[in-house]
Amino acid sequence: MLERLLANWAPAAPSGSVSSGSSSESAPVQAKAGLHIDVVDPYPAGAGHVWQPGQSRLYLMNTQSFYPTLIPEDPQLAAPVAGTTFDRWRVRQQQDPLPGLTEEELAELAVLGSDDFPSRALYGRYLRSTLEELLALVPDGVTVDFHETSATAVRPSPDGTFDVELAGGGTLAADSVVLALGHLDSRLSPEQRQLQAAAAQFGLRYFPPAVPADVDWSTIPAREPVLVRGMGLNFFDVMGQLTEGRGGKFVDAGDALEYLPSGQEPLIIAASRRGTPYRSKATLESYYPASVTLRYCTGAALRRFAAAGIVPAFDHDLWPLLHRDALWAYYSTLVRSEPAAVQDPARFLKELDEALHPHAHTTAKWEEIVRAVIEGHVRPDSRLDLLSLAAPLAGQPFGSRAELDAAVVDYLLDDARRSALGEDDPLKMTIGALHHGRAVLKSVVADGGITDESWVAGLRGWFESFVEGLASGPPALRAEQLAALARAGVVSFVGPDPKFGLDRKAGFFTAASPWVKDAAAKARTMVEALAPANRVSVNESPLLEQLLADGLVRPRTMMTVEGTPVQASGLDVSPHPYRPVAANGEVAKRVFVLGLQLSATQWGTAIAAEAVQQAGPVYASGQRTLRDADEIARAILKP
């Protein structure tokens, strides 16, 4: 937001003249004679809360170096004042490092490649470095003040301005306010509150959802069981702190990793609904697999709905197109990499292409025709079961947790092997098609692009968790490490669909899977490996609570297919730029919303923007947050 304000700033020209090019969309806005910006954040500006440079280097980003950027690369936007993408910054630091870089930062940079996963700490250093570059080039007429505190209230003044109240006292006067609040703490669910209360009553340890770098992991005892709920990205943060973070080491043992314990590890008992962690990312040279091109779920195809005056439904209109792309990605890759699995490959692909073509088929009919084509050509053990990809243990009974552990290890090693195959693995290319499709869908579903009913029941109801478990996973190294930890006896698993409880008589948290015959796992420590819920209605931000209580903002309400109103996760806003809708339906003209609190209007709000890749598609959703910031900046600066 700061970068876009500076990039769009143009002081008023003498005698009311207009600077050349001011009619261009990308030209700076003809603004007032002076601009003052107050930046309010309780954490050091730049890196903020999540990306603090001093945190453990075991916390990795979920994207490779070539992915993120703070600086837009869209020629339709005003040219940046300073800064560059993370990857270009990385190369610059390797060639001519900043004098303030620490030894740890220099050591990481020395071996960090474009397709490696950086630490969050190093990304935080990039954020701080970018801020420093911006402040060194603040244009004439602009001043910036930083307030390392929280804003506790925003109240309209009679003259049309706003009073921004700060924690600890003091008030700022502002003509415009941008709510770029990011990750907020949230209230616990009723079940979590019960577990927390039970921990206090029985002398147990309960760690609620939190930013991992905020947690003191040293308080978890060594050599005792710890129950960890959730096997998404936060799980790997917990895993790293309780193993490598305590002196253990992973060593190469030929064809697999081996873990050498330090003796200070707890016994990690991992539980999640799927019973397995997210699938690991494929090894690729770009963010999207180059061998996968969407044929059905394309921007042009989806724009036809709008051209026909149709608001599409996710399950009925959008998913069938992406489903076709996923099937084609799998079987075309299978023919290329494992031709022996297919009888008469050329004929098979021709028949499959015809069956997938969305012409006169009904939704049910095309799936039946495709199934018949596949059964006529593909070996049974090589056929795709798409929906089971994210739940590989579904429906499998296990006689013991030891039997389950062995199955999870096999799954992890197979998943890592497939990641290493990259473009040659049919399953990973299926996931690649879903990843492509997600980028297309982000633009289509935004701003009321699909029906409320399908947003609630389809997009957020099942597809979001399905695709995140496949396409938002960790580096493949994490799967190999988890397998090594399980073989070393440091990690075990509960199984799918676990039920959590409390043995009040013995004083233990418990977790058991209906698919595993063994007795429930028990532990005196329980960790919620989850981020705080991103829902404005349960946040613990004094500022947002005040705005909601005063009716200056409201959560968005959506209608289910049954006609029942449900409160969505984000604020109700009016685009574009995004302004909050008040409780009485009025739109605040000089208040703006950017980022995570737009989660009921946008799907998949980003941590940053996607840098433009040298090869492959460029999706409009890739730099959406930066375009949002640019729209807000231009609205603020407009005379």
Steps between C-alpha positions, in 0.01 A plus 500: 500500500784737588683418176190564289434834672854614426489367143175683424597825670538809282500839677274769368658671198558880507214726394261209477675352196471128434813291452539320168359150488259560785217351298679164480370226728849440636592865552532635856189668633487878490493546876512767767808700595595270787442145620552363851479127570469349848586130518363330813623148588594348837781310326797655315374628167596307191520147632210547740382211718530184291827571319723617783867466391610374842285185502631145465637418156328163523175678409490484120285683250246294311620639167833494320725801459374575150140547616440802727525872442392819674554708188250487212614407151182614328577768238149639544589612854715796601871417483649389835707748701741230619528130575483182297386139522632274776702293252674801348567631851647158589739515202596858582587404859712209379697733272511816712355434847359777714734594786234428761445133412571259786729199476195272499343695214822493299538125562147430377541724197826329405322173420149624415394443140206626299308174546586456869262581787628799702456541873227735614769692682683575174178604330446735793843648433393558139187678622702720734758569230227602257356739757844654554540548124160670482576734789830600341310614190191668647390759243495871575187607682455168681569424867464165676470434874508155660313418821608168654174446682146381429208705377210438736224703332413696188224757554354740241527870581231757416728659238523176300842393626580217742650477845724194534549413866825327600568252778658677795345832408523746216286562196587550134289707263457348155319588179500133395553168679622172349426185699795275402469289814645168387493200734305568820461302819158341536279365774513127556219268392278353776692171482835677522382702800398177673842346434674812625288502817565130557873555463487763774288274721712184467846650465532420129664708226279632218637711213219675308528608134781753461767637271773235554776754565299634797503166685758400760555141388755437777215455749401169337678226700748265336428126473129546575208465256365819344175489303512726193170574326529602137742378233503801271782750465507596869561136587838505330592811700421314822684191376815698421513678834456178700764305303772695316428789733607277790825380348387203291646454153388359168771315309503347154487121531521410134154480353323662797552745785581376848433696818752504783316600820656728760300339780322829570205436268148428623302218340292685240155345443356659185127513428293651222174439317679344201745310718786616275671835440452718194659355187843647431570730208639361177856592404445755222692782337196727518202557725265323258601182312600583145359175359146584617284741303138551593264402218159539665522715816636802314434868545331514159270208584401646835437846357226347285284469811513876556444567130184288518383676816551188713639504854664156506471246779822334605398134506278515192690739272863550608615173657401285196739707285791474744421132557550444125836677512613288794405181317676606180815601692513161668440278198707701252791484745439129557519432124824699478675358809346151537373396155489132601212586737277590203373283217534677162609841645429705186147367465440539874594869501284564194197333662568673832523839329163442335341380825628801695390755243215697662244497220165323533582289806308549818707528817434135586530371144851626428639335813343166402646522148845591634486211746420257219791628289742467792382151591545393141862609478670554839621232744289500819799581723586806286159667499448832676278527807506878521307570818699241696829677425462725803383215726719199412405303812124547468304181566804292598484320838820446700557235766741716697668839504825329401330373186365851436846655551647266239228596252558873557876456450434320171269784393758767592783331313282440196388863505861624523599267215222639285605857585852421379359378166342842453351541152518124439269395782131471405370571852715810545390632161137440599569718801676744268180534297307574821766757589461668160124487539510655844678804354231538233215450747633767736411767246170344394351452848600843639252782551185286479617304197323185622180448694507535877366147534787346306758720677383359834434137402738444209798733484550541876295195597715227343724622219720733705615234747531245219725710279706642788584149618634428153645823361606696811731243655856528631829429320553129429785504754242534777327175395836321503582644842164397645548146369846489662357621831230232492759230429708632790202474736482876559167544319192278489154556359140476624317425174219659296191668651644522853285575802659709773410489865619513859553215743411692815571209729855443375567862399578459129397644167389216271464443126369192321413409142201277420720336234771383743431223753759610758404687814491878488828691500560690824709806583525766768588759235288598201597737219257649250715512184266753344509869423248718684167500317476770234146607585421861579212402729728311742809721483669643807607827342383794714484712185283262301282428803441876539417545133253210515344620827456855367350369177767658280570157345311172489574138405366390166186284516435231240195284434520122491304292250236450771460877530676519837723805556854416611774737606799479266862527612579850371365851503217617278660738251412700193747469209709662347711603689372302796312715750319353803121493512362627832231328705238736348612418145689823437849485346784679676649721230845555655556163673656215303567129556804310371600136546368220718180669615381483137459123531123514441546690174824354371606137521857413594621836629877497451789559739665695221481511123624255243805618308464475124673180388730486200295218350144380543168678545452829679173495692316817595461370855878484544540870583146574614597628845741750342229619260263537795761714675549707185126566470488611863802726456349670196168550682678655799714732288224607265426872564 
